[in-house]
Amino acid sequence: MNTPDILTPELINPLTYQSFKKLVDELVTDNLTTGPDQTEERIAFTKLNQQRMKRVEKQFKMDPELLASLQQPRPEWHWVVLVESWCGDGAQQLPALAAIADAVPTIELTVILRDENPAWMDTCLTNGSRAIPKLICLNADTNERLFTWGPWPLAILEQVLQLKEKNPNATKEEVHTLVHTLYAKDRSQSLQQDLLRLAQSVIPVQEKEEGLVA
């Protein structure tokens, strides 16, 4: 996928993770969801995702190898995460991303809504679709894009592809059931393994450029 190295569109209504959670709580109270499509299905998913986020927060455990890798000397990072309150995958991934960023002072996390930020979303499409969540990792000083991730951890994507290979007529509901069952078993480990691989591929290059290693 060809994407620009420097990504600097304006962030529309940027949120911290805590302010995103507050937004979700308010939406649930008001029986609403994010985005222009205020359907009963999306409103119901927002309520379900409120509980999913709380569960992930309670269960999350930081991978020591990932933490050690992210704590290596490097320029500060800015993580921009595209999501919506009705997105089940976002509810499963965002709390873990927030916990990782919170554990590493050199990572700043910003949450933006997909439908309010098409200029960002359209630079990281998945097979031409606006699939979320998407994490864009930027050098905080230069805005150089270092990597993107999402919408699914690689290990979960592989199992979805296996399901579709065995059953080409698998329904959307069957895929969603499989994915969320895998999330419950995985407890953010596959996400962290993906981030570890990405960090290891980026940090050594940055260290050399900054003269931090021989």
N, C-alpha and C positions, 0 to 999 in steps of 0.2 A: 504494500500500500504506500503510495507516494503522499507524504505529508510534509508541510513546511517545517524547517528546523526551528524557526522563530515563530512563535504563536502569541500574538498580542491583541486579540480582539478584547473589547470591553467586557468585563464581567457584569452581567445583569443580575441585580439582587443577590450578591454573594452572601453566603451563610456560613457560620461556624457549625460544627456538628451539634453543639448544644442548641443553637437557635433553630436548626432543622428539626430536632426532636420537639422543641417547643411548638414549631409550626404544625407538626404532625398531631400533637396533642390538641391543638386548637381546631384543626380540621376534623378530628374525630368528634370533638364536642359539638361542632356545628354541622356534622353530617355532610362534610364536603371532602374534596380531594384536590390535589394540585392539577394544574393544566386546564385547558378549555373544555375537556370532555367530562362533564359532571354526571357520569353514568352510575347506576346503582352498583354495577360490578366494580368499578374503580373505587367508589366510596367504601365498599365492603373490603376490598383489598387494602385500603389505607388503614382500616381498623385492625385487620389481621396483621399488617406489617408493624403496627405499633407494638404488638406483643412479640413479634419476631425479633425486633431490635432489642427489646428488653432481655429476651432469652439469650441472644448472641452476646450481649454485654456481660451477662452473668457467667457464661460458659467460656469466654475467650481466655486463652493462655498464650502468651507471647512465645514464639519459637526462639530459643536462645541463640541459635546460629544466625537467624535473621537479624536479631537485635545486635549481635556483635558485628555483623556486616554493615548495618546501617550506622553504627557508631564509629566506623572508620573515618579518618580525616577526609573531608570532601567539601565542596561548596554546599551552601544550604539549598534545600529542595522546597519547591512549592507543589503540593499535590492538589490538583483541581479534579473534583469528582462530579460527574454528571449523573443525575438521578431524578426520580419523581416519587412522591409519597405512595403511589399505587404500585410501584415496581417491587415485586417480591424478591427478585435477585438483588436489588439495591438494599432492601431491608436485611438480607442475609450477609452482605459484604461490607456495607458502610460502617457499622459499629466496629468491625474488626480493623478496617482502615483507620478509623478515628483512634482506636486504642493504640495502634502501632505509631501513628503520628504523635500521640500524646506521650509515648515512651521515648521518643527521639526528639530532643529539643531543636535539632537542625531541620526538621520537617514541619512545614506549615500546611494545614489542611483547609481547603475552601470547598464548600458544597454549592453547586449551582443546579438549577432546575433545567432539564433538557429543553423543554418547550419554550423557555424564556431565553435560551442561549443557543440558537441555531448556528451562529457563527463558530462556536466551539464544537458543537455536536457534529457538524458536517465535515470536520477535519479528521474524525476518527470513527467513520462508519464501519459496520461489520457486514461484509458482503452486500454493501449498498443500503443497509438498513440502519436506523437510529437506535440500535440495541443499547440498553443500559443495564447496569452501571458501567461507566467508563472512567478510568483513572488516567489522567494526563500528568506525568511527572516533568516538572520544569526546573531548570537551574534558576534559583530565586533571584540571582543577580542579573543574568543575561536574558532570561525568558527562553533560552534554548530548550527545546523539547528533548528530553532524554529517553523516555519510553512512554508507551501507552499500555494499558491493561484492561481487559474485560471483554464481554460482560460476564463470562463464566471462567472459573479456574480450569486449567488445562485438563486436569484429571477428571473433572465432572463433564467437560465437553467431550472427552473421549468416550465416556460411558453413554452419553446422549447419542453420539454418532453410532456406537455399537447397537443401541436400541433401534435406531432408524434403519440400520443395515439389516437387522434381523426382521424388523417389521416396518417396511416402507410406508405403511398406512397408519402408523402410530398417530394418535390424535394429540392435539395441543395439551389436553388435560392429562394424557398419559405421560407426556414429556415433563410437564410441570410436577406431577406426582413423583416421578423418578428424581428430578433435580432437587426437590425439597427434602426428599428422603435422604439423598446423598449429603445435603447440607447438614442435616441433623446428625448423621454419623461422622461427618468429616470435621466439624467444629473448627472451621477456618484454617485447617492445616494445609489444604491444597492451595488456597490463596497465598498463604505465607511461603510455601515452596515456590510458587510462581514469582513472588516478589524477591525472594532470595536469588533466584536465577537472574532476574533482571538487574538487581542491584550489583551482583557480582560481575555482570557484563558491562556495567557502566562505571562503577567506582574506580577500578584500576586505570581506566583510560583517563578519567578526571585527575587522579593522583599524579600520573605522569605529566599531564599538561600543566598541573599546578606546581610541579617540582617537589611533590611530597614523597616520591619514591625514586630510587635510583634507576 
